[in-house]
Amino acid sequence: MTIGIVLIVALLKAKREDIPLIVKMLVDSHVFCATGWILAIVIVLTSVILVLLLKSTFREGIERLARERDDLQKKLIK
């Protein structure tokens, strides 16, 4: 995030003629591409982990509600 802020400030302070050259240099760099891929992989992995955690949490809640329902039905039958 800090690097992004620095880049935006640098683009705002740069001369108008230099902006296309700066953008082309950044976009063509291997570091820029690698950072994008790494960020995409981190986002996907984090999303998968979050979905799995939510799935297990909701499953436990549903199972707890089913046990409570069964216990209440047993009490009502007696």
N, C-alpha and C positions, 0 to 999 in steps of 0.2 A: 504494500500500500504506500509505503514511504517512497519507493522508487517511482511509482505511478505519479505521486504528487510532484516529485522533483521533475519528472519528464514533462508534466503539464505546465509547470512554472517555466521550465526551459523553453518550451514551445511558445508560451505567451510572451516571453521576453526576447525571443529570437527575431531577427529581421525577416520580413515577409518573403524575401527571395530565398532564404535558407530553410524555410519550413519544409518544402517538398523534399529537399536533400536529407534533412534530419529524419523525416518520417520514412523515407526509402531505406536509409541506413539501418534504422531500428527494425523495420519489418523484414528486411533481408538477412538479418543476423541469425545465426544458429541458436544463440542463447534465447532469443525471443521465441523461436519456434519450440525449443525444448521446454521453456517455461510454460508455454501454452499447453503442451501435451501433459506435462507433469501436473499442472493445475486441473486439467480435465480428468486425469486418472484419480487424483485425490478426491475430486467432487463425486465421481462415480462410486468409488469405494466407500466414502462416507455415507452416501445415499443408501447403498446396499446394507451397510451396518445399521443405519438408523431404521430402515424398514424391518430388518430382522429383529431388532430390539423391540420395536413397536408391536410386531406380530406376536412375540412371546409374551409381552405384557398384556395384550388384549386377550390372548388365549388363556392366560392364568385368570383373568377377570371373568371370562365366560365360564370357565370350569368352576370357579368359586360360586358364581350365581347358580349354576346347575346343581351343585352340592346343596346350597341353601334351599333351592326349590324342592329337591328330593327330601330333605329333612322336614320341611314344612308340610309336604304332602303326607309323609309318614305320621307326623303329629296329628294332622287333620283326620286321617283314616282311623287312628286309635281313638 
